[in-house]
């Protein structure tokens, strides 16, 4: 229940910030909150609310543009596209998530995102690849996340969970098994 309440509070904050005369800096804050509300809705299986919030965020992102980083949010069209990936993962539409991921990381705005944002997204993409039993691509994105922002893979519990799941897969490449061993992540 706390997750639903947090999602509602986040949405209320977004709408409070989202006055009709928004400047791009406030659009970034509002859009970031809408993304969080979309993720909360997706985690609770509310496909309609998740889609509506992420679409609202994408509309604001188009106004903001990529590479501006107002209020250190990293918000823009690429961040909104990445949010659509995570919403798809949470809702169980994994094939859609993977297709959206591959398109999003090919955008020019990808390189403007802070390294921690890129690494966090790559970890989420690893979850999607595991859901379709593709340990090779899961390993690829985890290794890229480790090169992009090493602390995200070393210390973030979600990353360690995806890493452990990847090395347990029979088709896991030796490179990811070696990374797991280096970080003390076991197959157990």
C-alpha positions as CSV (number, residue, x, y, z in Angstrom):
1,X,0.0,0.0,0.0
2,X,2.9,2.4,0.8
3,X,4.0,2.2,-2.9
4,X,0.6,3.3,-4.2
5,X,0.5,6.2,-1.7
6,X,4.0,7.2,-2.7
7,X,2.9,7.1,-6.4
8,X,-0.1,9.3,-5.7
9,X,2.0,11.8,-3.7
10,X,4.5,11.9,-6.5
11,X,1.8,12.5,-9.1
12,X,0.2,15.3,-6.9
13,X,3.6,17.0,-6.6
14,X,4.1,16.8,-10.4
15,X,0.8,18.4,-11.0
16,X,1.4,21.0,-8.4
17,X,4.7,22.0,-10.1
18,X,3.1,21.6,-13.5
19,X,1.4,24.9,-13.8
20,X,0.4,26.1,-17.3
21,X,3.3,28.7,-17.5
22,X,6.1,26.2,-17.0
23,X,9.6,27.1,-17.9
24,X,11.9,24.3,-19.0
25,X,13.6,23.9,-15.6
26,X,10.2,23.3,-14.0
27,X,9.2,21.0,-16.9
28,X,12.2,18.9,-16.0
29,X,11.1,18.6,-12.4
30,X,7.5,17.9,-13.3
31,X,8.6,15.3,-16.0
32,X,10.9,13.6,-13.6
33,X,8.1,13.2,-11.1
34,X,5.7,12.0,-13.8
35,X,8.3,9.3,-14.7
36,X,8.4,8.2,-11.0
37,X,4.6,8.1,-10.9
38,X,4.6,6.0,-14.1
39,X,7.1,3.6,-12.6
40,X,5.0,3.3,-9.3
41,X,1.9,2.6,-11.4
42,X,3.7,0.0,-13.5
43,X,5.0,-1.7,-10.3
44,X,1.4,-2.1,-9.2
45,X,0.3,-3.4,-12.6
46,X,-1.8,-0.3,-13.5
47,X,-1.0,-0.3,-17.2
48,X,-3.3,2.5,-18.0
49,X,-2.0,4.9,-15.4
50,X,1.6,4.0,-16.2
51,X,1.1,4.7,-19.9
52,X,-0.7,8.0,-19.2
53,X,2.1,9.2,-16.9
54,X,5.0,8.2,-19.1
55,X,3.2,9.8,-22.1
56,X,2.8,13.0,-20.2
57,X,6.4,12.9,-19.3
58,X,7.4,12.3,-22.9
59,X,5.4,15.4,-24.0
60,X,7.2,17.5,-21.5
61,X,10.5,16.0,-22.5
62,X,10.0,17.0,-26.1
63,X,9.7,20.6,-24.9
64,X,12.8,20.3,-22.6
65,X,15.1,18.6,-25.1
66,X,18.2,16.5,-24.4
67,X,21.4,17.6,-22.8
68,X,20.1,20.4,-20.6
69,X,20.1,18.7,-17.2
70,X,18.0,21.2,-15.4
71,X,18.1,20.7,-11.6
72,X,20.4,17.7,-12.2
73,X,17.5,15.6,-13.3
74,X,18.9,14.4,-16.6
75,X,15.3,14.7,-17.9
76,X,14.7,15.0,-21.6
77,X,13.4,12.8,-24.5
78,X,16.0,10.1,-24.0
79,X,15.2,9.9,-20.2
80,X,11.5,9.6,-21.1
81,X,12.3,6.9,-23.6
82,X,14.3,5.0,-20.9
83,X,11.3,5.3,-18.6
84,X,9.2,3.7,-21.2
85,X,11.6,0.7,-21.2
86,X,11.3,0.3,-17.4
87,X,7.5,0.6,-17.5
88,X,7.5,-2.1,-20.2
89,X,9.7,-4.3,-18.0
90,X,7.6,-3.8,-14.9
91,X,4.4,-4.6,-16.9
92,X,5.9,-7.8,-18.3
93,X,6.1,-6.7,-21.9
94,X,9.7,-7.7,-22.2
95,X,10.0,-7.9,-26.0
96,X,8.7,-4.3,-26.2
97,X,11.1,-3.3,-23.4
98,X,14.1,-4.7,-25.3
99,X,13.0,-3.0,-28.6
100,X,12.6,0.3,-26.8
101,X,15.9,-0.1,-25.0
102,X,17.8,-0.7,-28.2
103,X,16.2,2.3,-29.8
104,X,16.8,4.5,-26.7
105,X,20.5,3.8,-26.4
106,X,21.0,4.7,-30.0
107,X,19.6,8.2,-29.5
108,X,22.0,11.2,-29.5
109,X,20.7,12.1,-26.0
110,X,22.0,8.8,-24.5
111,X,25.5,10.3,-24.2
112,X,24.2,13.4,-22.5
113,X,22.8,11.4,-19.6
114,X,24.9,11.2,-16.4
115,X,26.9,8.0,-16.3
116,X,25.0,6.8,-13.2
117,X,21.7,7.1,-15.1
118,X,23.1,5.2,-18.1
119,X,24.4,2.4,-15.9
120,X,21.1,2.2,-13.9
121,X,19.3,1.8,-17.2
122,X,21.7,-0.8,-18.5
123,X,21.1,-2.8,-15.3
124,X,17.3,-2.6,-16.0
125,X,18.0,-3.8,-19.6
126,X,19.9,-6.7,-18.1
127,X,16.7,-7.7,-16.3
128,X,14.8,-7.6,-19.6
129,X,17.3,-9.8,-21.4
130,X,17.2,-12.3,-18.6
131,X,13.5,-12.5,-18.8
132,X,13.8,-13.7,-22.5
133,X,16.6,-16.1,-21.5
134,X,19.4,-14.1,-23.3
135,X,22.3,-14.2,-20.8
136,X,24.8,-13.0,-23.5
137,X,23.0,-9.7,-23.9
138,X,22.4,-9.5,-20.2
139,X,26.1,-9.9,-19.6
140,X,26.9,-7.4,-22.4
141,X,24.8,-4.6,-20.8
142,X,26.0,-5.4,-17.3
143,X,29.6,-5.1,-18.5
144,X,28.9,-1.9,-20.2
145,X,27.2,-0.6,-17.0
146,X,30.4,-1.6,-15.1
147,X,32.5,0.4,-17.5
148,X,30.1,3.4,-17.5
149,X,29.7,3.7,-13.7
150,X,31.6,1.0,-11.8
151,X,30.1,1.8,-8.4
152,X,26.6,1.2,-9.8
153,X,27.4,-2.5,-10.5
154,X,29.6,-2.9,-7.4
155,X,27.3,-1.5,-4.8
156,X,23.8,-1.3,-6.1
157,X,21.7,-4.2,-4.8
158,X,19.6,-4.4,-8.0
159,X,22.8,-4.7,-10.1
160,X,24.2,-7.4,-7.9
161,X,20.9,-9.3,-8.2
162,X,20.9,-9.1,-12.0
163,X,24.5,-10.1,-12.0
164,X,23.8,-13.1,-9.8
165,X,20.9,-14.2,-12.0
166,X,23.0,-13.8,-15.1
167,X,25.9,-16.0,-13.8
168,X,23.4,-18.7,-12.8
169,X,22.2,-19.0,-16.4
170,X,23.8,-21.9,-18.2
171,X,24.7,-19.8,-21.2
172,X,26.5,-17.0,-19.1
173,X,29.7,-15.8,-20.8
174,X,33.0,-16.3,-19.0
175,X,33.5,-12.5,-18.8
176,X,30.4,-12.0,-16.6
177,X,31.3,-15.0,-14.5
178,X,34.8,-13.4,-13.9
179,X,33.2,-10.0,-13.0
180,X,30.9,-11.7,-10.5
181,X,33.8,-13.6,-8.9
182,X,35.8,-10.3,-8.7
183,X,32.8,-8.7,-6.9
184,X,32.1,-11.6,-4.7
185,X,28.8,-12.3,-6.3
186,X,28.0,-16.0,-6.2
187,X,25.7,-18.2,-8.3
188,X,23.8,-19.4,-5.2
